[in-house]
């Protein structure tokens, strides 16, 4: 944690930006869907329940901009586009899946704590 305290302002801003992005509704779901290799856009759309085409496109563009996802277009008819995790994106899997595992294991405790808090007057 000492390293975080000595981080530069720029590093802190990048950290905050990444946490905002990774903590949104869709990003980690999309990253998880890419864990096993390249996936076509239409298949991603079907695998992520409830995501709109617009949100999937925005999420993929953010991930691509951050260097976590690569996009490959194929000159075919009909056009085919596949997305996959980059080497950097693959390094995100362990902490992201660890967080997801923690959340699932802790969900009963968190639900109970929320109920106890909400019942206080």
N, C-alpha and C positions, 0 to 999 in steps of 0.2 A: 504494500500500500504506500510505502514511502516514495516509490517511483511516481505514483500518481500525484503526490503532493508537490513534487519538484517539476512536474510537466510544465512546458511552456504554455503561454496563453494560446498559441496557435494549435498545439497538440490538444489542449483542453477543448478548443472549439471543434476540432475534428472528432474528438471522442464524443462530445455532445451530439454532433450531427449524426455520427454513426449510430449512437444509441437511439436517437429519435427514429432513424430509418429502420434499424433492426427491430425496434420495438413496435413497429406499426402492425396493423392487422394481418398483413399478407406476406411480408418479406421472408420470415423464417419458414413459413409453410412452403413457399416457392423454393427456397434453398433446400429444404428437406426432400422435395419432389425431384430435385436434380442430383441427389446423393448417389444414385446408381448409374449415372451416365447421362448422355445427351437425350433430350426430350423435345419433341416437336411442340410448337406453340399450341396447336389445337389440343394436343394430348395434355399439356399443362393446364389449359383452360378447363378440361374435363376432370382433371385430378384434384384441382383446388376448389372445393365446394363453395359456391356463393360468390366467387370473384367475377367481376365484370371484365369485359374485354379491355376497357379503358384502364382499370386498375392493374390488370395483369401487365399491360403494355408499360405503364408508368413504373411499376415495380421492377420489371426486367430492365428497363432503361437505367434506373438508379443503380441496380446491381452491376450492370455493365459499366457504368460510369465509375463506380468504385473499384472496378477491376476484379469483382467477385464472380462474374458470369461472362461467358463469351457467347457470341451470336454467330452462327454460320448459316449463310444463305446458299441454296443450291439452285442452279439455273435449270430448273425443270418446269414442266407444265403438268399439273398446277405447281406454282412455286412452293418450295419447302424451306422452312426455317427451323433450325434446331438450336437449343440453348443447353449449355453445360457449365459446370463449375470450373473456374480456373484453378490453378494451383493454390492461389491465395484464397479462393472461395472454399476449397476443400479444407483449409486450416480452420475455417469457421465452424465446420461440422461438429467437432468435438465439444467446444464450449456451448454451442447452440443446443446440441442434443443433450448435453449435461444439464443445461438449464431446463429443458423440456422434461427430462427425467425427474429433476428435483421438483418441478411444478406438479407433476402427476403424483409423485410420492407424498407431497406436502398438501395436496388439495383438500383433504379432509380437515387437517389442522387449520388451514387458512379459512375454510368455510366456517368452521366453529369459531375462530377468532373474530371473523366479521360479524357473525350472528351475535356473539357476546358484546361486541362493541356497539352494534346497532341497537341492542336492547337496553343499553345504559340510558339513564335519563338524568 
